[in-house]
Amino acid sequence: MFRLTQTYVLVALFSFAIGLGKAGGAETNRNVMLRGGLQNARIQFKQKQSGRVAFIGGSITQMDGYRPMVSDWLRTRFPDIKFEFINAGISSTDSQTGAFRLGDHVLAKGRIDLLFVEFAVNDDQDAQHSRRGCILGMEGIVRQMRLRQPLCDLVVTHFVNPSMLKQIQSGKVPPSIKAHEDVLRHYNVSSVYLAREVADRIAASKLTWAQYGGTHPKPAGNAVAAELISELLGRRWAKPLPADAAKNAPLIPAKPLDAGSFFNGQFLSPGLAKRSNGWAWHVPEWQNIPGNFRQTFAGLKLLCGGPDGGGVSFEFDGRAVGAYVLAGPDAGVLEVSLDDGPFELSNLYHRHSRGLHYPRTVMFATDLVPGRHAVRLRLAKPAGAGARGTAARILQFAIN
């Protein structure tokens, strides 16, 4: 009964969204950027009767939004296929965190046939990345996927928040979308410019921001995103599939856009670090710690330090290092020394930390000389640098 009801609602929402989009009358939507690929997933679905589809992004992906709608569309398109859908959305995370967690949260699940990516909004409003920061993350995801699972098809969707919408309405391209699109063109990856589609429909008086639903879209807004994705895939899959069709790995550019991009990004367990008294790798007693806590992280061990703690040390091979942390109201400032150099300050506190144990990746260093490096950490006393406390809670070390 639930499936029937859900399908009925989905069809209704798609009909609503398609009706909103017909004003222009164009057969090809400028906001559906069809580039290369997308046949490998179809070949897998048709020939192997199975498919594994993953979605990685922030809260827009994690929520009950476009992701289940696209999943239902795929089930309808391929009714005889046994699908596995992976929800790798984590609220507040950006593309850099995505590049570091791609291995654990997506690739570790096995062969991925189709990957949907969503990070434009969080790279803009949460992380407030520079152009380079956006490229380090998005290229980290795309190139890593191409290198580790070259037969996986990718689709990137650019969602929108109010400030990004205003930029588009004034004829500008939001910086995070511009940077992401530069990466996608470099790797010939398809994308959906939902942000501009929303602006176009508002300009044509076929949609309002209230109907769309805001930064976290309402069902009608998510249906617009799912509609554009279905148009993208439908166009690529319109012609009959030859019986002897074979998967092909796309060409990978010899040079990345940025050699420092996090395409070798991975997590390193903080449980492997050497730690002195005052630091513990355990599950925090969240009920006794001020600040809201998301169940996404329930039961996970963190490397925790307080104002009376000593130091932490570890080594890694690579050229960049940071920490994926939960930064709450009591988040402090880490002092970080690389290769026995001077200690530098790294503030864990975020503007959203005031009432929430906020997940974020804090980079200690990028563009290091490739090779073995030693890291020492300690909490600054007093915190300073705008921090409100003297605590650190580290989920993972992030290395590239």
C-alpha positions as a printed NumPy array, in Angstrom:
array([[  0.   ,   0.   ,   0.   ],
       [  2.851,   2.375,   0.831],
       [  4.533,   1.779,  -2.512],
       [  1.274,   2.483,  -4.371],
       [  0.747,   5.682,  -2.431],
       [  4.354,   6.805,  -2.852],
       [  4.264,   6.117,  -6.597],
       [  1.002,   8.024,  -6.951],
       [  2.477,  11.03 ,  -5.153],
       [  5.628,  10.843,  -7.253],
       [  3.648,  10.802, -10.511],
       [  1.583,  13.752,  -9.352],
       [  4.663,  15.749,  -8.416],
       [  6.373,  14.974, -11.704],
       [  3.258,  16.057, -13.567],
       [  3.233,  19.301, -11.599],
       [  6.921,  19.924, -12.278],
       [  6.67 ,  19.099, -15.971],
       [  3.684,  21.403, -16.29 ],
       [  5.693,  24.225, -14.76 ],
       [  8.511,  23.644, -17.232],
       [  6.552,  23.669, -20.498],
       [  6.344,  27.434, -20.878],
       [  9.472,  27.714, -22.976],
       [  8.37 ,  24.982, -25.401],
       [ 11.944,  23.96 , -26.131],
       [ 12.64 ,  20.292, -26.664],
       [ 16.122,  20.507, -25.177],
       [ 16.492,  22.16 , -21.807],
       [ 19.609,  24.336, -21.497],
       [ 19.862,  23.342, -17.844],
       [ 20.344,  19.662, -18.661],
       [ 24.031,  19.324, -19.581],
       [ 24.41 ,  15.989, -21.306],
       [ 28.063,  15.171, -21.797],
       [ 29.691,  11.756, -22.121],
       [ 28.983,   8.36 , -20.683],
       [ 25.822,   7.209, -18.893],
       [ 25.544,   4.056, -21.012],
       [ 27.558,   1.82 , -18.682],
       [ 24.846,   1.947, -16.026],
       [ 22.166,   1.149, -18.595],
       [ 24.159,  -1.801, -19.912],
       [ 24.58 ,  -3.092, -16.349],
       [ 20.864,  -2.757, -15.619],
       [ 19.774,  -4.42 , -18.858],
       [ 22.335,  -7.196, -19.16 ],
       [ 23.017,  -8.078, -15.524],
       [ 19.524,  -7.44 , -14.109],
       [ 21.025,  -5.633, -11.138],
       [ 22.267,  -2.189, -10.256],
       [ 23.922,  -0.321,  -7.414],
       [ 23.204,   3.417,  -7.344],
       [ 24.768,   5.815,  -4.838],
       [ 23.972,   9.39 ,  -3.844],
       [ 26.573,  11.549,  -2.089],
       [ 25.998,  15.078,  -0.841],
       [ 24.814,  17.133,   2.1  ],
       [ 21.417,  17.441,   3.758],
       [ 19.637,  17.874,   0.41 ],
       [ 20.8  ,  14.359,  -0.44 ],
       [ 20.333,  12.86 ,   3.019],
       [ 16.756,  14.121,   3.389],
       [ 13.655,  12.52 ,   1.935],
       [ 13.84 ,  14.578,  -1.254],
       [ 15.128,  14.185,  -4.791],
       [ 17.09 ,  11.019,  -3.968],
       [ 14.084,   8.703,  -3.338],
       [ 12.258,  10.294,  -6.279],
       [ 15.119,   9.455,  -8.649],
       [ 15.312,   5.984,  -7.123],
       [ 11.609,   5.459,  -7.818],
       [ 12.038,   6.708, -11.39 ],
       [ 14.798,   4.171, -11.97 ],
       [ 12.626,   1.386, -10.538],
       [  9.843,   2.421, -12.898],
       [ 12.185,   2.637, -15.886],
       [ 13.699,  -0.773, -15.108],
       [ 10.927,  -2.703, -13.322],
       [ 12.685,  -6.065, -13.506],
       [ 15.998,  -4.91 , -12.076],
       [ 17.138,  -5.622,  -8.531],
       [ 18.447,  -2.282,  -7.305],
       [ 20.536,  -1.357,  -4.286],
       [ 20.428,   2.342,  -3.41 ],
       [ 23.066,   3.907,  -1.158],
       [ 22.314,   7.107,   0.751],
       [ 25.731,   8.688,   1.392],
       [ 24.287,  12.103,   2.181],
       [ 25.469,  13.714,   5.42 ],
       [ 24.018,  17.055,   6.459],
       [ 26.383,  20.05 ,   6.434],
       [ 29.198,  18.256,   4.605],
       [ 30.904,  19.815,   1.586],
       [ 32.731,  18.456,  -1.45 ],
       [ 36.072,  18.305,   0.355],
       [ 34.639,  16.094,   3.073],
       [ 32.964,  14.165,   0.257],
       [ 36.311,  13.484,  -1.403],
       [ 37.758,  12.127,   1.851],
       [ 34.755,   9.974,   2.749],
       [ 34.01 ,   8.672,  -0.758],
       [ 36.048,   5.531,  -0.13 ],
       [ 34.411,   4.544,   3.158],
       [ 30.864,   5.664,   2.383],
       [ 30.518,   4.747,  -1.314],
       [ 33.372,   2.738,  -2.831],
       [ 33.531,   0.304,   0.075],
       [ 30.01 ,  -0.86 ,  -0.856],
       [ 31.342,  -2.569,  -3.986],
       [ 30.818,  -1.88 ,  -7.669],
       [ 28.899,   1.375,  -8.185],
       [ 27.024,   1.702, -11.481],
       [ 25.662,   5.229, -11.141],
       [ 26.711,   7.986,  -8.732],
       [ 24.752,  11.181,  -8.105],
       [ 26.661,  14.08 ,  -6.526],
       [ 25.277,  17.227,  -4.828],
       [ 27.546,  19.792,  -3.125],
       [ 27.057,  23.219,  -4.745],
       [ 24.987,  24.64 ,  -1.885],
       [ 27.219,  23.481,   0.966],
       [ 30.414,  24.54 ,  -0.815],
       [ 28.774,  27.959,  -1.044],
       [ 27.   ,  28.567,   2.261],
       [ 28.513,  26.166,   4.788],
       [ 32.155,  25.879,   3.784],
       [ 32.285,  29.217,   1.906],
       [ 35.065,  27.753,  -0.204],
       [ 37.216,  29.744,  -2.563],
       [ 37.194,  28.699,  -6.213],
       [ 40.211,  26.519,  -5.543],
       [ 38.582,  24.993,  -2.473],
       [ 35.589,  23.943,  -4.585],
       [ 37.874,  22.373,  -7.192],
       [ 39.936,  20.496,  -4.595],
       [ 36.762,  18.803,  -3.41 ],
       [ 34.781,  18.223,  -6.605],
       [ 37.776,  17.087,  -8.632],
       [ 38.724,  14.941,  -5.659],
       [ 35.399,  13.106,  -6.026],
       [ 35.247,  12.914,  -9.829],
       [ 38.858,  11.96 , -10.54 ],
       [ 38.932,   9.511,  -7.649],
       [ 35.823,   7.835,  -9.024],
       [ 37.289,   7.715, -12.523],
       [ 40.515,   6.182, -11.228],
       [ 39.033,   3.648,  -8.831],
       [ 35.818,   2.699, -10.632],
       [ 36.152,   3.886, -14.247],
       [ 32.952,   2.151, -15.414],
       [ 30.753,   4.11 , -13.   ],
       [ 28.561,   6.799, -14.561],
       [ 28.271,  10.164, -12.783],
       [ 25.633,  12.903, -12.626],
       [ 26.115,  16.14 , -10.663],
       [ 23.131,  18.304,  -9.684],
       [ 23.569,  21.958,  -8.708],
       [ 20.958,  22.911,  -6.115],
       [ 20.348,  26.507,  -4.986],
       [ 20.006,  28.766,  -1.957],
       [ 18.664,  32.359,  -1.855],
       [ 22.027,  34.097,  -2.391],
       [ 22.897,  31.802,  -5.307],
       [ 19.478,  32.456,  -6.839],
       [ 20.047,  36.224,  -6.652],
       [ 23.397,  35.833,  -8.394],
       [ 21.814,  33.866, -11.235],
       [ 18.974,  36.374, -11.548],
       [ 21.575,  39.142, -11.953],
       [ 23.316,  37.239, -14.748],
       [ 26.121,  35.72 , -12.689],
       [ 27.156,  32.128, -12.123],
       [ 27.549,  31.234,  -8.421],
       [ 31.262,  30.555,  -7.743],
       [ 30.74 ,  27.019,  -6.455],
       [ 28.763,  26.066,  -9.572],
       [ 31.315,  27.715, -11.864],
       [ 34.165,  25.799, -10.231],
       [ 32.258,  22.509, -10.242],
       [ 31.284,  22.951, -13.905],
       [ 34.921,  23.544, -14.84 ],
       [ 35.74 ,  20.194, -13.26 ],
       [ 32.826,  18.441, -14.971],
       [ 33.74 ,  19.762, -18.404],
       [ 37.334,  18.647, -17.858],
       [ 36.131,  15.079, -17.173],
       [ 33.157,  15.117, -19.573],
       [ 30.656,  14.509, -16.755],
       [ 26.947,  15.307, -17.163],
       [ 25.228,  17.763, -14.85 ],
       [ 21.859,  19.299, -14.039],
       [ 21.778,  23.072, -13.464],
       [ 18.746,  23.012, -11.188],
       [ 19.675,  26.401,  -9.708],
       [ 19.271,  28.133, -13.084],
       [ 16.174,  26.082, -13.9  ],
       [ 14.516,  27.473, -10.775],
       [ 15.526,  31.01 , -11.79 ],
       [ 14.2  ,  30.457, -15.319],
       [ 10.841,  29.2  , -14.077],
       [ 10.494,  32.058, -11.598],
       [ 11.261,  34.548, -14.399],
       [  8.579,  32.899, -16.555],
       [  6.067,  33.113, -13.666],
       [  5.774,  29.337, -13.68 ],
       [  7.266,  28.837, -10.227],
       [  7.803,  30.773,  -7.028],
       [ 10.546,  30.396,  -4.471],
       [  7.866,  29.472,  -1.935],
       [  6.589,  26.7  ,  -4.217],
       [ 10.113,  25.428,  -4.724],
       [ 10.548,  25.321,  -0.975],
       [ 13.816,  27.071,  -0.176],
       [ 17.33 ,  25.75 ,   0.336],
       [ 15.873,  22.407,   1.441],
       [ 13.223,  22.029,  -1.26 ],
       [  9.641,  20.998,  -0.687],
       [  8.379,  17.897,  -2.536],
       [  7.437,  20.066,  -5.527],
       [ 10.966,  21.505,  -5.658],
       [ 12.592,  18.114,  -5.363],
       [ 10.3  ,  16.913,  -8.15 ],
       [ 11.772,  19.592, -10.428],
       [ 15.255,  18.214,  -9.697],
       [ 14.118,  14.643, -10.326],
       [ 12.376,  15.712, -13.532],
       [ 15.586,  17.233, -14.917],
       [ 17.584,  14.135, -13.978],
       [ 15.013,  11.916, -15.678],
       [ 15.239,  14.134, -18.769],
       [ 19.032,  13.825, -18.767],
       [ 18.992,  10.043, -18.454],
       [ 15.999,   9.678, -20.76 ],
       [ 17.779,  11.545, -23.538],
       [ 20.885,   9.365, -23.216],
       [ 18.847,   6.169, -23.013],
       [ 16.321,   7.035, -25.75 ],
       [ 17.708,   4.761, -28.481],
       [ 17.429,   0.962, -28.22 ],
       [ 20.423,  -0.707, -26.602],
       [ 22.281,  -3.051, -29.004],
       [ 22.348,  -6.66 , -27.851],
       [ 26.142,  -6.708, -27.956],
       [ 26.625,  -3.379, -26.17 ],
       [ 29.732,  -3.348, -23.982],
       [ 30.819,  -1.043, -21.193],
       [ 33.588,   1.445, -21.955],
       [ 35.768,   3.332, -19.518],
       [ 35.934,   7.056, -20.309],
       [ 39.285,   8.667, -20.981],
       [ 40.818,  10.243, -17.886],
       [ 42.671,  13.525, -18.52 ],
       [ 46.377,  12.991, -18.005],
       [ 46.577,  16.094, -15.843],
       [ 44.077,  17.143, -13.184],
       [ 42.799,  20.704, -13.166],
       [ 44.627,  21.098,  -9.856],
       [ 47.419,  18.718,  -8.908],
       [ 46.533,  19.257,  -5.26 ],
       [ 42.934,  18.07 ,  -5.646],
       [ 41.863,  15.457,  -3.148],
       [ 41.56 ,  12.572,  -5.628],
       [ 43.705,  10.439,  -3.34 ],
       [ 41.598,  11.479,  -0.371],
       [ 40.87 ,   8.975,   2.37 ],
       [ 40.249,   8.691,   6.074],
       [ 42.85 ,   7.616,   8.61 ],
       [ 41.433,   6.293,  11.876],
       [ 42.354,   8.466,  14.873],
       [ 42.471,   5.254,  16.866],
       [ 45.886,   4.668,  15.278],
       [ 47.343,   7.901,  16.64 ],
       [ 49.624,   8.055,  19.658],
       [ 47.988,  10.036,  22.431],
       [ 48.952,  11.216,  25.872],
       [ 46.791,  11.501,  28.963],
       [ 43.82 ,  13.754,  28.463],
       [ 42.927,  12.288,  25.071],
       [ 40.621,   9.292,  24.593],
       [ 39.264,   7.406,  21.608],
       [ 35.745,   6.53 ,  22.682],
       [ 32.044,   7.139,  22.203],
       [ 31.307,  10.474,  23.911],
       [ 28.535,  10.686,  26.49 ],
       [ 26.503,  13.033,  24.325],
       [ 23.683,  13.345,  26.844],
       [ 26.106,  15.142,  29.167],
       [ 27.596,  17.469,  26.541],
       [ 25.817,  20.769,  25.702],
       [ 24.675,  21.2  ,  22.114],
       [ 22.417,  19.352,  19.687],
       [ 23.64 ,  16.06 ,  18.331],
       [ 22.65 ,  14.29 ,  15.087],
       [ 21.878,  10.582,  15.178],
       [ 24.041,  10.117,  12.078],
       [ 27.007,   9.983,  14.463],
       [ 25.451,   7.956,  17.268],
       [ 27.653,   5.146,  18.544],
       [ 30.769,   6.283,  16.688],
       [ 34.127,   6.519,  18.425],
       [ 35.846,   9.91 ,  18.331],
       [ 39.281,  11.048,  19.417],
       [ 38.393,  13.465,  22.189],
       [ 40.598,  15.955,  23.976],
       [ 40.004,  18.625,  26.593],
       [ 41.801,  21.616,  28.065],
       [ 43.994,  19.472,  30.316],
       [ 45.051,  17.088,  27.557],
       [ 48.552,  16.547,  26.308],
       [ 49.315,  15.835,  22.672],
       [ 48.487,  13.534,  19.774],
       [ 50.87 ,  12.403,  17.056],
       [ 50.684,  10.3  ,  13.891],
       [ 52.368,   9.88 ,  10.522],
       [ 50.93 ,   9.664,   7.024],
       [ 51.997,   9.405,   3.403],
       [ 50.683,  12.142,   1.146],
       [ 50.586,  15.845,   0.47 ],
       [ 47.594,  17.115,   2.495],
       [ 46.209,  16.479,   5.965],
       [ 43.284,  17.616,   8.077],
       [ 40.605,  16.338,  10.427],
       [ 36.926,  15.532,  10.033],
       [ 35.481,  16.758,  13.317],
       [ 32.277,  17.366,  15.218],
       [ 32.633,  20.967,  16.327],
       [ 30.165,  21.868,  19.053],
       [ 29.643,  24.877,  21.336],
       [ 32.803,  23.966,  23.265],
       [ 35.017,  23.506,  20.184],
       [ 38.487,  24.916,  20.639],
       [ 41.642,  25.586,  18.644],
       [ 44.197,  22.964,  17.715],
       [ 47.874,  23.746,  17.536],
       [ 49.359,  21.712,  14.683],
       [ 53.022,  20.982,  13.963],
       [ 54.115,  19.306,  10.744],
       [ 57.482,  17.579,  10.45 ],
       [ 58.729,  19.148,  13.71 ],
       [ 57.96 ,  22.633,  12.439],
       [ 56.394,  25.441,  14.459],
       [ 52.88 ,  24.977,  15.811],
       [ 50.181,  26.703,  13.762],
       [ 46.631,  27.43 ,  14.922],
       [ 43.638,  25.595,  13.43 ],
       [ 40.256,  26.746,  14.708],
       [ 37.652,  23.991,  14.974],
       [ 34.75 ,  26.284,  15.856],
       [ 32.259,  27.111,  13.077],
       [ 29.522,  29.721,  13.052],
       [ 27.008,  26.821,  13.158],
       [ 28.731,  25.325,  16.215],
       [ 26.904,  27.563,  18.658],
       [ 24.099,  25.05 ,  19.229],
       [ 25.154,  22.016,  17.212],
       [ 27.967,  19.482,  17.087],
       [ 28.652,  20.454,  13.514],
       [ 30.464,  18.092,  11.095],
       [ 33.247,  19.761,   9.159],
       [ 36.649,  19.012,   7.697],
       [ 39.414,  21.332,   8.85 ],
       [ 42.533,  21.181,   6.7  ],
       [ 45.863,  21.581,   8.491],
       [ 48.035,  21.675,   5.365],
       [ 47.759,  21.208,   1.601],
       [ 50.368,  21.162,  -1.181],
       [ 52.975,  19.421,   0.937],
       [ 55.881,  17.672,  -0.745],
       [ 54.646,  14.12 ,  -1.473],
       [ 56.028,  11.595,   0.989],
       [ 56.037,  10.685,   4.654],
       [ 55.032,  13.381,   7.125],
       [ 54.737,  13.6  ,  10.909],
       [ 51.916,  15.465,  12.661],
       [ 51.657,  16.665,  16.249],
       [ 48.469,  18.121,  17.717],
       [ 47.571,  19.789,  20.977],
       [ 44.777,  22.034,  22.188],
       [ 45.555,  25.696,  22.564],
       [ 45.155,  27.192,  26.041],
       [ 43.41 ,  29.58 ,  26.141],
       [ 41.461,  28.839,  22.973],
       [ 41.544,  32.275,  21.344],
       [ 41.066,  32.762,  17.58 ],
       [ 37.312,  33.216,  18.027],
       [ 36.735,  29.779,  19.545],
       [ 34.344,  29.399,  22.455],
       [ 35.851,  26.405,  24.22 ],
       [ 38.784,  24.048,  24.543],
       [ 37.49 ,  20.712,  23.255],
       [ 38.291,  18.613,  20.191],
       [ 36.276,  15.661,  18.897],
       [ 37.817,  14.07 ,  15.831],
       [ 35.859,  11.535,  13.754],
       [ 38.642,  10.832,  11.267],
       [ 41.913,  12.248,  10.071],
       [ 41.664,  13.264,   6.424],
       [ 44.72 ,  12.66 ,   4.252],
       [ 45.388,  13.05 ,   0.547]])
